[in-house]
Amino acid sequence: MGKITGFLEYQREVEPYQPVKERLKNYKEFTEKLPEENLKHQGARCMDCGIPFCHSGCPLGNLIPDFNDKVYKGKWKEAAEILHATNNFPEFTGRLCPAPCEEACVLGINEDPVTIENIEKNIVEEAFKNGWVKPRPPKVRTGKKVAVIGSGPAGLAAAQQLNRAGHHVTVYERDQKVGGLLRYGIPDFKLEKHIIDRRVEVMEAEGIQFQTNSHVGENILVKDLKKEYDAIVLCGGATKRRGLPIEGSDAKGIYQAMDFLKQNNQRVSGEVFEEEALLAKGKKVIVIGGGDTGSDCIGTSNRHGAKSVTNFEIMHKPTIERPVDQPWPYWPMRLRTSSSHKEGVERVFSISTKRFKKDKKGNLTGLVTCEVEWINKPGQRPVLQEVPNTEKEWECDMVLLALGFVGSEDTLVDKFGLETDMRTNVKAGENNYQTNVAKVFAAGDMRRGQSLIVWAISEGRQAAHHVDAFLMGTSYLPLKGDGDLPRV
């Protein structure tokens, strides 16, 4: 590395946030960029560790020590080339990834790990600012046509890779705009949507076609796609939401988190929607579910001007430090406090909702909970058990269900005649990403289940390799950790 003793000389430093009162006034990103010299210091912290475990922590196999070294030396363009060699969209992962690479950082064994995610974000922003991100249309077209269903991170990654291999690629998106979960699930204060638009413009210039308001299985017939395309890649995500089928769950005021978040993103971008306005202003909001989606609901509710926000999590409160049974370099289940949590919320752990309460008109008025504990027995799955005499009533007039997803939407599964696994994900081979239907492939959350954006990009890249090999007999497209190689 460029600075052998950097990890001894510099402390971890991340981008500061704007004050809570200021950032709650709008939906813009609120991080403040570090000076370039500080960023170089952060790159200098990357150790000459011999075996970079960050590679294994990253689903994309990003060449992390290599671009950290370039940042330390001020060679930003070279850093951008290294970063883009394995990651199609570092502007997304640099903002949204929980950074499993940092949890696997060797320095993180006994010190704060390298700020890999923030370095990644700054590299790609320098690349866009200086015009280094340019369209890369293929020099030769194969004549093969590929349809990609879904324009989330998996679909976008698959499309860009397949286009670079020389195939004609069309991306079908059922919503008004391209982006999938990036567009309609992630709040603008975490990812402003012009970040998506500028990347899509590059992809269009490369020759990729995007067809929005195109719901495959509804207004786009599957039989037509099979006839027109040489291969089809399904990247529709895991969109089937988990419900809470308990007494009173039909009360007015209980909403799925993704309905709430999607509508707010549409409102911010000026899109027209016909659904009921889901607004938290002046309401006592309870968010059920303690993951990233729940956190996004908290931040959005506070920006609406909610009277109060409470967050329920059925799991016990994690420790701040790495649990002893989850050693480095594995991903630890420890307490994570997001920027939205810091904006105002009461977090309650080890709690389960038993029933909802409503008035005579069917409006939500509150809910009843109990405390729970998890009983662990050797060789068995943990068992959830209610703690006696712990019932409690909570007053609320809005509940947001952020309980995760349980598989792919039925439309694509039924129309294509796809087999699913025991978790209701589309069944596709680990080694070739092919489904049971001829020339149909699957990738991303649709194949592996609800997961991270970085995994979706990785899945899209891997699927593209196998689709290319299916069409051409072999493929020069990279697998994990390999740089891009064009077809020649």
C-alpha positions as CSV (number, residue, x, y, z in Angstrom):
1,M,0.0,0.0,0.0
2,G,1.0,3.6,-0.5
3,K,1.1,4.4,3.2
4,I,2.3,1.4,5.1
5,T,1.8,3.1,8.5
6,G,-1.4,4.9,7.5
7,F,-3.7,2.8,9.8
8,L,-1.5,3.8,12.7
9,E,-1.5,7.5,11.9
10,Y,-5.1,8.2,10.9
11,Q,-8.4,7.6,12.6
12,R,-11.6,6.5,10.8
13,E,-13.6,9.5,9.6
14,V,-16.9,9.5,7.9
15,E,-19.0,12.2,6.2
16,P,-20.8,14.4,8.7
17,Y,-24.5,14.9,8.5
18,Q,-26.4,18.2,8.3
19,P,-28.3,19.0,11.6
20,V,-31.5,17.1,12.1
21,K,-33.7,20.2,12.1
22,E,-32.2,21.2,8.7
23,R,-32.4,17.9,7.0
24,L,-36.0,17.2,8.1
25,K,-37.2,20.2,6.0
26,N,-36.7,18.4,2.7
27,Y,-35.9,15.0,1.0
28,K,-32.4,15.8,-0.3
29,E,-29.3,13.8,0.7
30,F,-27.8,15.4,3.8
31,T,-24.2,14.1,4.0
32,E,-21.4,16.7,3.7
33,K,-18.4,15.7,1.6
34,L,-15.0,15.4,3.4
35,P,-12.1,17.4,2.1
36,E,-9.9,15.6,-0.5
37,E,-7.0,15.4,1.9
38,N,-9.1,13.7,4.5
39,L,-10.3,11.2,1.9
40,K,-6.7,10.4,1.0
41,H,-6.0,9.7,4.7
42,Q,-8.9,7.3,4.8
43,G,-7.4,5.5,1.7
44,A,-4.1,5.5,3.5
45,R,-5.6,3.5,6.4
46,C,-6.0,0.4,4.1
47,M,-3.4,-2.0,5.4
48,D,-0.9,-4.1,3.6
49,C,-2.7,-7.0,5.2
50,G,-1.5,-9.8,2.9
51,I,-5.0,-11.4,2.5
52,P,-7.7,-8.8,1.9
53,F,-10.7,-10.3,3.5
54,C,-12.7,-7.4,2.3
55,H,-12.8,-9.2,-1.1
56,S,-14.7,-12.1,0.4
57,G,-17.0,-9.8,2.4
58,C,-18.0,-8.0,-0.8
59,P,-20.5,-10.0,-3.0
60,L,-19.0,-8.2,-6.0
61,G,-15.4,-9.0,-5.2
62,N,-14.5,-5.3,-5.5
63,L,-10.7,-4.7,-5.7
64,I,-10.8,-2.6,-2.6
65,P,-7.1,-2.3,-1.6
66,D,-6.3,-1.4,-5.2
67,F,-8.7,1.6,-5.4
68,N,-7.9,2.7,-1.8
69,D,-4.2,2.9,-2.8
70,K,-5.1,5.0,-5.8
71,V,-7.2,7.4,-3.7
72,Y,-4.3,7.8,-1.2
73,K,-2.1,8.7,-4.2
74,G,-4.6,11.1,-5.6
75,K,-5.1,9.0,-8.8
76,W,-8.9,9.3,-8.9
77,K,-9.3,8.3,-12.5
78,E,-7.4,5.1,-12.0
79,A,-9.4,4.4,-8.9
80,A,-12.6,4.9,-10.9
81,E,-11.4,2.4,-13.5
82,I,-10.6,-0.2,-10.9
83,L,-13.9,0.3,-9.1
84,H,-16.0,0.1,-12.3
85,A,-14.2,-3.1,-13.4
86,T,-16.2,-5.1,-10.8
87,N,-19.2,-2.8,-10.0
88,N,-21.5,-1.3,-12.5
89,F,-23.1,1.1,-10.1
90,P,-20.9,2.2,-7.3
91,E,-23.0,5.4,-6.9
92,F,-25.7,3.1,-5.6
93,T,-23.6,0.8,-3.3
94,G,-21.6,3.8,-2.1
95,R,-24.8,5.2,-0.7
96,L,-26.9,2.3,0.2
97,C,-24.8,-0.8,0.9
98,P,-24.5,-1.9,4.6
99,A,-20.8,-2.5,3.7
100,P,-20.2,-6.2,4.6
101,C,-16.7,-5.5,3.2
102,E,-16.0,-3.2,6.2
103,E,-17.1,-5.9,8.6
104,A,-14.6,-8.2,7.0
105,C,-11.8,-5.6,7.0
106,V,-8.6,-6.9,8.7
107,L,-8.1,-3.6,10.4
108,G,-11.6,-4.1,11.9
109,I,-10.4,-6.9,14.1
110,N,-9.3,-4.5,16.8
111,E,-9.7,-1.0,15.3
112,D,-12.3,0.9,13.3
113,P,-12.4,-0.5,9.8
114,V,-11.5,1.4,6.6
115,T,-14.3,3.6,5.3
116,I,-14.6,1.6,2.1
117,E,-18.2,2.6,1.3
118,N,-17.6,6.3,1.6
119,I,-14.4,6.1,-0.5
120,E,-16.3,4.2,-3.1
121,K,-19.0,6.9,-3.3
122,N,-16.4,9.7,-3.6
123,I,-14.5,7.8,-6.4
124,V,-17.6,7.5,-8.6
125,E,-18.7,11.1,-7.8
126,E,-15.3,12.3,-9.0
127,A,-15.7,10.2,-12.1
128,F,-19.0,11.7,-13.0
129,K,-17.9,15.3,-12.1
130,N,-14.8,14.9,-14.4
131,G,-16.6,13.2,-17.3
132,W,-14.9,9.9,-16.9
133,V,-18.1,7.9,-16.9
134,K,-18.8,7.6,-20.6
135,P,-21.0,5.3,-22.7
136,R,-19.2,2.1,-23.7
137,P,-21.3,0.7,-26.6
138,P,-20.0,-2.6,-28.0
139,K,-17.8,-2.5,-31.1
140,V,-19.6,-5.6,-32.5
141,R,-23.2,-6.7,-32.3
142,T,-24.0,-10.4,-32.1
143,G,-27.5,-10.1,-33.5
144,K,-28.9,-11.8,-30.4
145,K,-31.8,-10.2,-28.6
146,V,-32.3,-10.3,-24.8
147,A,-35.2,-9.1,-22.7
148,V,-34.6,-8.1,-19.1
149,I,-37.7,-8.0,-17.0
150,G,-37.3,-5.5,-14.1
151,S,-35.1,-2.4,-13.9
152,G,-33.9,-2.7,-10.4
153,P,-30.2,-3.1,-9.6
154,A,-30.1,-6.7,-10.8
155,G,-31.9,-5.9,-14.0
156,L,-29.8,-2.9,-14.8
157,A,-26.5,-4.8,-14.1
158,A,-27.6,-7.7,-16.3
159,A,-28.7,-5.4,-19.1
160,Q,-25.4,-3.4,-19.1
161,Q,-23.3,-6.5,-19.1
162,L,-25.2,-8.2,-21.8
163,N,-25.2,-5.1,-23.9
164,R,-21.4,-4.8,-23.5
165,A,-21.2,-8.4,-24.8
166,G,-22.8,-7.1,-28.0
167,H,-26.4,-8.3,-27.6
168,H,-29.5,-6.2,-28.3
169,V,-31.0,-5.6,-24.8
170,T,-34.5,-4.3,-24.0
171,V,-35.4,-3.7,-20.3
172,Y,-39.1,-3.9,-19.4
173,E,-40.3,-2.0,-16.3
174,R,-43.9,-2.0,-15.1
175,D,-43.7,1.4,-13.3
176,Q,-43.6,4.9,-14.9
177,K,-39.8,5.3,-14.4
178,V,-36.7,3.1,-14.4
179,G,-35.0,2.0,-11.2
180,G,-37.2,-0.5,-9.4
181,L,-36.5,-0.6,-5.7
182,L,-33.9,2.1,-6.1
183,R,-36.6,4.5,-7.6
184,Y,-39.6,3.5,-5.5
185,G,-38.3,1.9,-2.4
186,I,-35.4,4.0,-1.3
187,P,-36.2,7.5,0.0
188,D,-34.7,10.5,-1.8
189,F,-32.8,11.5,1.4
190,K,-30.7,8.4,0.9
191,L,-30.6,8.4,-2.9
192,E,-31.7,11.4,-4.9
193,K,-33.3,10.1,-8.1
194,H,-31.1,12.2,-10.5
195,I,-28.4,9.8,-9.5
196,I,-30.4,7.0,-11.2
197,D,-31.3,9.2,-14.2
198,R,-27.7,10.1,-15.1
199,R,-26.7,6.4,-15.1
200,V,-29.7,5.4,-17.2
201,E,-28.7,8.1,-19.7
202,V,-25.3,6.5,-20.0
203,M,-26.9,3.1,-20.6
204,E,-29.3,4.4,-23.2
205,A,-26.3,5.9,-25.0
206,E,-24.7,2.5,-25.0
207,G,-27.7,1.1,-26.9
208,I,-29.9,-0.3,-24.2
209,Q,-33.7,0.2,-24.7
210,F,-36.0,0.9,-21.8
211,Q,-39.7,0.3,-22.0
212,T,-41.7,1.6,-19.0
213,N,-45.3,1.1,-18.1
214,S,-44.8,-2.4,-19.4
215,H,-46.1,-5.1,-17.0
216,V,-45.0,-8.4,-18.3
217,G,-47.9,-10.9,-18.0
218,E,-50.4,-8.1,-18.1
219,N,-50.0,-5.6,-20.9
220,I,-47.0,-7.4,-22.3
221,L,-47.7,-11.0,-23.3
222,V,-45.2,-13.7,-22.3
223,K,-45.7,-15.6,-25.6
224,D,-44.7,-12.5,-27.5
225,L,-41.5,-12.2,-25.5
226,K,-40.6,-15.8,-26.1
227,K,-41.1,-15.5,-29.8
228,E,-39.1,-12.2,-30.1
229,Y,-36.1,-12.8,-27.9
230,D,-33.3,-15.3,-27.8
231,A,-33.1,-15.1,-24.0
232,I,-35.2,-13.6,-21.2
233,V,-33.7,-12.6,-17.8
234,L,-36.2,-12.2,-14.9
235,C,-35.2,-9.6,-12.4
236,G,-38.5,-8.7,-11.0
237,G,-37.5,-8.8,-7.3
238,A,-39.1,-10.3,-4.3
239,T,-42.2,-8.1,-4.2
240,K,-44.7,-10.2,-2.3
241,R,-45.0,-8.4,1.1
242,R,-45.4,-10.2,4.4
243,G,-48.6,-9.3,6.2
244,L,-49.7,-9.5,9.9
245,P,-52.8,-11.6,9.9
246,I,-54.1,-10.8,13.4
247,E,-57.3,-9.5,14.9
248,G,-58.1,-6.0,13.5
249,S,-55.6,-6.1,10.6
250,D,-58.3,-4.7,8.3
251,A,-58.5,-1.4,10.2
252,K,-58.1,1.8,8.2
253,G,-54.7,3.2,8.9
254,I,-52.6,0.0,8.5
255,Y,-50.4,0.1,5.5
256,Q,-47.6,-1.8,3.9
257,A,-44.3,0.1,4.2
258,M,-43.5,-0.2,0.5
259,D,-46.9,1.4,-0.4
260,F,-46.0,4.3,1.9
261,L,-42.5,4.7,0.7
262,K,-43.3,4.3,-3.0
263,Q,-46.1,6.9,-2.9
264,N,-43.8,9.4,-1.1
265,N,-41.1,9.0,-3.7
266,Q,-43.8,9.5,-6.4
267,R,-44.9,12.7,-4.6
268,V,-41.4,14.0,-4.3
269,S,-40.7,13.4,-8.0
270,G,-44.1,14.9,-9.1
271,E,-45.5,11.6,-10.4
272,V,-49.3,11.2,-10.6
273,F,-50.8,8.5,-8.5
274,E,-54.5,7.5,-7.9
275,E,-54.2,5.9,-4.5
276,E,-55.2,7.3,-1.1
277,A,-52.7,9.8,0.2
278,L,-50.6,8.1,2.8
279,L,-49.4,10.9,5.1
280,A,-48.0,10.7,8.6
281,K,-48.4,14.4,9.4
282,G,-49.8,14.9,12.9
283,K,-50.2,11.2,13.5
284,K,-48.9,8.8,16.1
285,V,-47.1,6.3,13.9
286,I,-45.9,2.8,14.8
287,V,-43.5,1.1,12.4
288,I,-43.5,-2.7,12.9
289,G,-40.2,-4.1,11.7
290,G,-36.7,-3.1,12.6
291,G,-34.8,-3.4,9.3
292,D,-33.7,-0.9,6.7
293,T,-37.3,-0.6,5.4
294,G,-38.5,0.3,8.8
295,S,-35.8,2.8,9.2
296,D,-36.8,4.4,5.9
297,C,-40.4,4.7,7.2
298,I,-39.1,6.4,10.3
299,G,-37.2,9.0,8.3
300,T,-40.1,9.6,6.0
301,S,-42.7,9.9,8.8
302,N,-40.5,12.5,10.6
303,R,-40.3,14.5,7.4
304,H,-44.1,14.4,7.1
305,G,-44.3,15.9,10.5
306,A,-45.6,12.9,12.5
307,K,-46.6,13.6,16.1
308,S,-44.6,10.6,17.3
309,V,-42.8,7.6,15.8
310,T,-42.3,4.3,17.5
311,N,-40.5,1.3,16.1
312,F,-41.2,-2.4,17.1
313,E,-38.7,-5.2,16.6
314,I,-39.6,-8.7,17.5
315,M,-35.9,-9.7,18.0
316,H,-34.0,-8.9,21.2
317,K,-31.9,-5.8,21.3
318,P,-28.5,-6.7,19.8
319,T,-25.2,-5.8,21.4
320,I,-23.2,-2.8,20.1
321,E,-20.1,-4.9,19.9
322,R,-19.7,-8.0,17.7
323,P,-21.4,-11.0,19.3
324,V,-19.0,-13.7,20.5
325,D,-20.7,-16.4,18.3
326,Q,-20.3,-14.3,15.1
327,P,-16.5,-13.9,14.8
328,W,-14.7,-11.8,12.3
329,P,-14.8,-11.8,9.3
330,Y,-18.5,-12.9,9.3
331,W,-21.3,-10.4,9.2
332,P,-22.4,-9.7,12.8
333,M,-25.9,-9.1,13.9
334,R,-25.2,-6.1,16.2
335,L,-27.2,-3.0,17.0
336,R,-27.2,-0.6,14.1
337,T,-28.5,3.0,14.5
338,S,-29.3,4.7,11.2
339,S,-29.5,8.4,10.5
340,S,-33.3,8.1,10.5
341,H,-33.2,6.6,14.0
342,K,-31.2,9.7,15.1
343,E,-34.0,11.9,13.8
344,G,-36.4,10.8,16.4
345,V,-38.0,7.5,17.3
346,E,-38.7,5.2,20.3
347,R,-37.2,1.8,19.6
348,V,-38.8,-1.2,21.3
349,F,-37.2,-4.6,21.1
350,S,-38.5,-8.1,22.0
351,I,-42.1,-7.1,21.3
352,S,-44.9,-8.7,19.3
353,T,-48.2,-7.2,18.2
354,K,-51.2,-9.3,19.3
355,R,-54.2,-7.4,17.9
356,F,-55.2,-4.0,16.4
357,K,-57.9,-1.8,17.9
358,K,-60.4,0.2,15.8
359,D,-63.4,2.4,16.3
360,K,-67.0,1.8,15.0
361,K,-66.0,3.3,11.6
362,G,-63.1,0.9,11.2
363,N,-60.4,3.4,11.8
364,L,-57.3,2.3,13.6
365,T,-57.1,3.6,17.2
366,G,-54.3,1.6,18.7
367,L,-52.8,-1.9,19.2
368,V,-52.0,-4.4,21.9
369,T,-48.6,-6.0,22.3
370,C,-46.8,-8.4,24.5
371,E,-43.1,-8.9,25.4
372,V,-41.5,-12.0,23.9
373,E,-38.3,-14.0,24.4
374,W,-36.4,-16.4,22.2
375,I,-35.7,-19.8,23.7
376,N,-32.5,-21.4,22.3
377,K,-32.0,-25.2,22.4
378,P,-28.9,-26.9,21.1
379,G,-29.4,-28.3,17.6
380,Q,-32.9,-26.6,17.2
381,R,-34.2,-23.4,15.7
382,P,-34.9,-20.7,18.3
383,V,-38.5,-20.7,19.6
384,L,-40.5,-17.5,20.2
385,Q,-42.3,-17.4,23.5
386,E,-44.7,-14.8,25.0
387,V,-43.7,-13.4,28.4
388,P,-46.8,-13.8,30.7
389,N,-48.6,-10.7,32.0
390,T,-46.8,-8.3,29.7
391,E,-49.7,-7.1,27.6
392,K,-49.7,-3.3,26.8
393,E,-51.9,-1.0,24.9
394,W,-50.5,1.6,22.5
395,E,-52.4,4.5,21.0
396,C,-51.7,5.1,17.3
397,D,-53.5,6.1,14.2
398,M,-51.1,4.9,11.6
399,V,-49.2,1.5,11.4
400,L,-46.6,0.8,8.8
401,L,-45.8,-2.9,8.2
402,A,-42.1,-3.3,7.4
403,L,-42.0,-7.1,7.7
404,G,-40.0,-8.1,4.7
405,F,-40.9,-10.1,1.6
406,V,-41.9,-13.7,1.0
407,G,-41.2,-14.3,-2.7
408,S,-41.8,-13.2,-6.3
409,E,-45.1,-11.8,-7.6
410,D,-47.5,-14.5,-8.8
411,T,-48.0,-12.9,-12.3
412,L,-44.6,-13.7,-13.7
413,V,-44.4,-17.1,-12.0
414,D,-47.8,-18.2,-13.3
415,K,-47.5,-16.7,-16.8
416,F,-44.1,-18.2,-17.4
417,G,-44.9,-21.5,-15.7
418,L,-41.9,-21.2,-13.4
419,E,-40.9,-23.6,-10.6
420,T,-40.3,-22.0,-7.2
421,D,-38.3,-23.2,-4.2
422,M,-39.5,-23.8,-0.7
423,R,-39.2,-20.1,0.0
424,T,-41.3,-19.3,-3.1
425,N,-38.4,-17.7,-4.9
426,V,-38.0,-18.6,-8.6
427,K,-36.0,-21.8,-8.9
428,A,-32.9,-21.2,-11.0
429,G,-29.6,-23.1,-11.1
430,E,-26.7,-22.0,-8.9
431,N,-24.3,-22.6,-11.7
432,N,-26.2,-21.2,-14.7
433,Y,-29.1,-19.2,-13.4
434,Q,-31.5,-21.0,-15.7
435,T,-35.1,-21.7,-14.7
436,N,-37.1,-24.7,-15.7
437,V,-38.4,-22.8,-18.8
438,A,-36.2,-22.9,-21.9
439,K,-34.1,-19.7,-22.5
440,V,-35.5,-18.1,-19.3
441,F,-33.1,-17.0,-16.6
442,A,-33.6,-15.4,-13.2
443,A,-31.4,-13.2,-11.0
444,G,-31.5,-10.9,-8.0
445,D,-34.1,-11.0,-5.2
446,M,-36.4,-13.0,-7.5
447,R,-33.9,-15.9,-7.4
448,R,-32.2,-15.6,-4.0
449,G,-34.9,-13.9,-2.0
450,Q,-34.9,-10.5,-0.3
451,S,-31.3,-9.3,0.0
452,L,-28.9,-6.4,-0.5
453,I,-28.5,-4.1,-3.4
454,V,-24.9,-5.2,-3.7
455,W,-26.0,-8.8,-4.0
456,A,-28.6,-7.8,-6.7
457,I,-25.8,-6.2,-8.8
458,S,-23.7,-9.3,-8.3
459,E,-26.5,-11.6,-9.4
460,G,-27.2,-9.5,-12.5
461,R,-23.5,-9.7,-13.5
462,Q,-23.4,-13.4,-12.9
463,A,-26.6,-14.0,-14.8
464,A,-25.3,-12.0,-17.7
465,H,-22.2,-14.2,-17.9
466,H,-24.4,-17.3,-18.1
467,V,-26.9,-15.9,-20.6
468,D,-24.0,-14.8,-22.8
469,A,-22.5,-18.3,-22.7
470,F,-25.9,-19.8,-23.4
471,L,-26.2,-17.6,-26.5
472,M,-22.6,-17.8,-27.8
473,G,-21.2,-21.0,-26.4
474,T,-18.7,-19.2,-24.3
475,S,-18.5,-15.8,-22.5
476,Y,-15.8,-13.2,-21.8
477,L,-18.1,-11.4,-19.3
478,P,-16.6,-11.5,-15.8
479,L,-17.7,-13.5,-12.8
480,K,-17.2,-12.3,-9.3
481,G,-14.0,-10.3,-8.8
482,D,-13.0,-10.3,-12.4
483,G,-12.6,-7.2,-14.5
484,D,-14.7,-6.5,-17.6
485,L,-13.5,-8.0,-20.9
486,P,-15.3,-7.1,-24.2
487,R,-16.1,-9.6,-26.8
488,V,-13.5,-9.4,-29.6
